[in-house]
Amino acid sequence: MIELFCGRGNGLAAWESLGFSHIEGVDRSPRLLSEYRGNAMCSVADCREIPVASSSRDVAAIHGGLHHLERLPQDLEDVVGEVRRILKPGGRLLIVEPWQTPFLALVHECCRRRVVRKLWRKLDALAEMTELEASTYFSWLAQPEVVLESIHRAFEPVRMRIAFGKLFLLAQPR
């Protein structure tokens, strides 16, 4: 399996703890990848051009990377096209990304409250992330139809759920 936009490798470590043994990570930040301490093979690369052979992976996972893309829908379609290219027949794509829901709206409202941010470190970290990445993050949240259309052109949902400010999607190539 391959995880795209793997960053520091927290997801890679989770896959390892679940028993996956052939894991790869791809991220364009050498600094973030250098912080990973697990056994997965990692590559510094742009996920719009994944450096692996066509039809060579069973599973591709993306957890919190797509909302960093600058040009929607073009960049998203490039990434989705690359994932489709590298998956074996019958392969699966797993996506977990932020999604505009009433719960997420409440979380964002809490992020604007300094007192709440001081009491809850994870909320403060989220608030800082959304401030630093506001242009791509809020662009992603504002275009749910565009996002889903781009994904669904190349992938057929096997299971999709939107809850608690997240899109959970398991899909197979069309």
Phi, psi and omega in degrees: 000155181230134175252125179263150184059044189284346176056232182284354177092016178300319177294321178300317178297322178295317178298319178298317181293338177274358176102001176291136184245336179251087187239140174231151175233145177229130174208153181270001180256107177297327180296313179295315180298329181293341180277347181287135183240016183265197185261354182292149175278129183242145179232138172274114181196160174277130183288357172277349177218080186285125186277056176223161183292152176296148176051045186240354183235144179276322185222137170237134180238140175227117181234097175079030179247328185294329181288359174269352182294137187276324185243101176263139003269356188305307181298320179297315179296324176296314180296312181298320177297320178294319178297316178300320180297318187277342181284141173290160171305133183084001179293169182229147173246129177245124179237133169229116184220157175298147182214138183290113176224167176303323178299314180294324176299319177295317178300316179296324177296318177297326179299333180279354182259110183303319182298315181295319179298322180290329181279337186230101186300322180295323178293320177297319178296318177296316180299318179296317179299314182292329176292317182288329184244029188305318186296313181282321183298309183285333173297315177302310183296331184278353186234052184299321181295317180298316180299309182295320178299317180297318180290315185290341175296325183255340185227142175260124179297133171267320177207136179220137179217138174239119182198147174052040176076020181225147167261124175247118184224126170246125187220161176236151180299144175281000000 
